[in-house]
Amino acid sequence: MLTGFAPESEAKAKDFLNLFQTHNVTLEVADLAASLRRDHRWKLPDAMQAAVAINRQLTLVTRNSKDFDPVRHAFVVIPYQLGV
């Protein structure tokens, strides 16, 4: 069951999410996430996403510019920022 979806829209949400490739968390990824968490003081979900992206040579697309500054982290792209 997906959180936040009404029962009638859950199937559509699952179909949409199944279009995306998934990546297993290996020991190597977990170790890298722990290191990133310690070095950057990231929360575990952020460190895990970064570790998968780095390990698989992927681009991490996020709006979290506070933790993932694309100037500092070459694997990060901020697609847009909301006006202040």
C-alpha positions in Angstrom: 0.0 0.0 0.0 1.3 3.5 -0.9 0.9 6.2 1.6 -1.1 9.3 0.7 -3.1 7.7 -2.2 -6.8 7.0 -2.2 -7.5 3.4 -2.8 -8.9 4.1 -6.3 -5.8 5.9 -7.4 -3.2 3.6 -5.9 -3.1 1.3 -8.9 -2.3 4.2 -11.2 0.4 5.4 -8.9 2.0 2.0 -8.8 1.8 1.7 -12.6 3.6 5.1 -12.9 6.3 4.2 -10.3 6.9 0.9 -12.0 8.1 2.8 -15.1 11.3 3.8 -13.1 14.4 1.6 -12.8 15.2 0.6 -9.2 18.6 0.0 -7.7 19.5 -2.4 -4.9 21.3 -1.2 -1.9 24.5 -3.2 -1.8 27.1 -3.3 1.0 29.2 -1.0 -1.1 26.4 1.5 -1.4 25.5 1.2 2.3 29.2 1.9 3.3 29.4 4.9 0.9 26.1 6.2 2.4 27.5 5.9 5.9 30.6 7.8 4.9 28.6 10.5 3.1 26.3 10.9 6.1 29.3 11.3 8.4 31.2 13.7 6.0 28.3 15.9 5.0 26.1 15.5 8.1 23.2 14.4 5.8 20.2 12.5 7.0 20.3 8.8 6.1 17.7 9.1 3.2 19.8 11.9 1.6 23.0 10.0 2.0 21.5 6.8 0.6 20.2 8.6 -2.5 23.6 10.3 -3.0 25.4 7.0 -2.6 23.3 5.2 -5.1 23.8 8.0 -7.6 27.6 8.1 -7.1 27.9 4.3 -7.1 25.9 3.9 -10.3 27.3 7.1 -12.0 23.8 8.6 -12.1 22.6 12.2 -11.9 20.6 13.0 -8.8 17.8 15.5 -9.7 16.5 17.2 -6.6 15.2 20.5 -5.4 17.1 20.1 -2.1 19.7 22.7 -2.8 20.4 23.1 0.9 22.1 19.7 1.2 22.9 19.1 -2.5 24.7 22.1 -3.9 25.4 21.3 -7.5 28.5 23.6 -7.4 29.9 21.3 -4.7 28.5 18.0 -5.9 28.9 17.4 -9.6 26.4 14.5 -9.7 23.5 16.9 -8.6 21.1 18.9 -10.8 18.6 21.3 -9.4 15.8 21.4 -12.1 14.3 24.6 -10.9 13.9 26.8 -7.9 10.8 28.5 -6.6 10.8 32.3 -6.5 11.6 33.9 -3.2 
